[in-house]
Amino acid sequence: MMQVVSEPNALVRLKPTPVGYTGVLIAGAIVVAWAALLTYLLAYYRPNWLTPWPYLLLLLQTHLYTGLFITAHDAMHGVVSPHKRLNNFIGTVTALLFAFNWFPRMLPKHHQHHRHVATEDDPDFHDGRHASFLPWLARFAWNYVTWWQVALMALTYNVLKLAFPMANVIAFWMIPAVLATVQLFFFGTYLPHRGEHATDNPHKSRSQFRHHAWAFLSCYFFGYHYEHHDQPYLPWWRLWRAKDAIG
């Protein structure tokens, strides 16, 4: 069931606290889980499409794909590791694993989004005329997807299907990447930034009602989107605390 997003009331800011190596460990866990499950699904799993299990595993792999991008996103804010080289290395790796995104290219665009949120200078925003879901998604993809990404995805697909069943490659490598992209756009861009915002809302963002389990499952707490824009120094795994601080 869809949750309604709302304008935040008085927001209590949390003080920045060191992440230490917690962010690195969480990032590593996501990467290992994604790689291990993908290896199993491609090399060993023979799905029975008449049962629910292949579809549930597809959704689990989609969730882990989303986790790769959320990790790269946190790296853009420097909150995966306090060591800049390690932070950017993790961001580069996780962005590449998510459909060959290039971290150095995404970094300035994302910070442009934060500086100019919901304006014509926001690369994540619609063009002012086509604000419905699909046209906005198309513009979003146009601003970020490059021809070499498409070429590398096509090349990887053709290599993978030589080694693994084509149905598995499509179901557990290709479709989860597409679904995760739509998921990230829907919960992290479309729902929070669509429509009109109150004049006293400096971030032009909404936040879903507090429901931590759903917030994690839907998009790693990024439904708490106003909190993210207001406190971008919080890694994804601390965003729920900002929501709780509202009371």
Rosetta blueprint (number, residue, H / E / L):
1 M L
2 M L
3 Q L
4 V L
5 V E
6 S E
7 E L
8 P L
9 N L
10 A L
11 L L
12 V L
13 R L
14 L L
15 K L
16 P L
17 T L
18 P L
19 V L
20 G L
21 Y L
22 T H
23 G H
24 V H
25 L H
26 I H
27 A H
28 G H
29 A H
30 I H
31 V H
32 V H
33 A H
34 W H
35 A H
36 A H
37 L H
38 L H
39 T H
40 Y H
41 L H
42 L H
43 A H
44 Y L
45 Y L
46 R L
47 P L
48 N L
49 W L
50 L L
51 T L
52 P L
53 W H
54 P H
55 Y H
56 L H
57 L H
58 L H
59 L H
60 L H
61 Q H
62 T H
63 H H
64 L H
65 Y H
66 T H
67 G H
68 L H
69 F H
70 I H
71 T H
72 A H
73 H H
74 D H
75 A H
76 M H
77 H L
78 G L
79 V L
80 V L
81 S L
82 P L
83 H L
84 K H
85 R H
86 L H
87 N H
88 N H
89 F H
90 I H
91 G H
92 T H
93 V H
94 T H
95 A H
96 L H
97 L H
98 F L
99 A L
100 F L
101 N L
102 W L
103 F H
104 P H
105 R H
106 M H
107 L H
108 P H
109 K H
110 H H
111 H H
112 Q H
113 H H
114 H H
115 R H
116 H L
117 V L
118 A L
119 T L
120 E L
121 D L
122 D L
123 P L
124 D L
125 F L
126 H L
127 D L
128 G L
129 R L
130 H L
131 A L
132 S L
133 F H
134 L H
135 P H
136 W H
137 L H
138 A H
139 R H
140 F H
141 A H
142 W H
143 N H
144 Y H
145 V L
146 T L
147 W H
148 W H
149 Q H
150 V H
151 A H
152 L H
153 M H
154 A H
155 L H
156 T H
157 Y H
158 N H
159 V H
160 L H
161 K H
162 L H
163 A H
164 F L
165 P L
166 M H
167 A H
168 N H
169 V H
170 I H
171 A H
172 F H
173 W H
174 M H
175 I H
176 P H
177 A H
178 V H
179 L H
180 A H
181 T H
182 V H
183 Q H
184 L H
185 F H
186 F H
187 F H
188 G H
189 T H
190 Y H
191 L H
192 P H
193 H H
194 R L
195 G L
196 E L
197 H L
198 A L
199 T L
200 D L
201 N L
202 P L
203 H L
204 K L
205 S L
206 R L
207 S E
208 Q E
209 F L
210 R L
211 H L
212 H H
213 A H
214 W H
215 A H
216 F H
217 L H
218 S H
219 C H
220 Y L
221 F L
222 F L
223 G L
224 Y L
225 H H
226 Y H
227 E H
228 H H
229 H H
230 D H
231 Q L
232 P L
233 Y L
234 L L
235 P L
236 W H
237 W H
238 R H
239 L H
240 W H
241 R H
242 A H
243 K H
244 D H
245 A H
246 I L
247 G L
